[in-house]
Amino acid sequence: MRAVVQRVSSAKVEVDGETVGAVVEGAPGLLVLLGAGHGDGDGDVVYLADKICGLRIFEDEDGKMNLSVADVGGSLLVVSQFTLYGDTRKGRRPSFMGAMDPDLASPLVDRFVERARAYVPVATGRFGAHMEVSLTNDGPVTLLIDSQKNF
């Protein structure tokens, strides 16, 4: 699984003009763009959820990035995004052959959300829908995490 993790002061996702998910207003949070690829499974879910919720990327009282989203009472907004598996090595149109079939990816994303909820409140987008994501990146702090590079 792949994730783009952005530290945010605000973030929301809309479908057809309706807000379907947002980080908790007034609290720090993380926007997680999450994609599943061929061969991903429960080990990837556990690794990514635990890693993201434990990332020490929020400032402590000394101004050092030393606190996790759980430590600061924050939340996550998780938005599924198969385009994280876009391969742009050939031509100008990305190939998405590396992305997991939606029927298999959707339950994996759900399991990620469930695992992350053990740490912090989690809001989501709507799997497979056309979504509009708005955010205010705090820092900016943006990280790329690929579970396959861990194993």
ZIDAQUI-V829558 format. One line per field, one symbol per residue. burial: b if it has 16 or more other C-alpha atoms within 10 Angstrom, else e. A space follows every 50 residues. Layout:
# ZIDAQUI-V829558
burial=???
This chain:
# ZIDAQUI-V829558
burial=bbbbbbbbbbbbbbeeeeeebbbbeeebbbbbbbbbbeebeeebbebbbb ebbeebbbeeeeeeeebbbbeeebbbbbbbbbbbbebeeeeeeeeeebbb eeeebbebbbbbbebbbebbbbbbbbbeeebebebebbeeebeebbbeee e
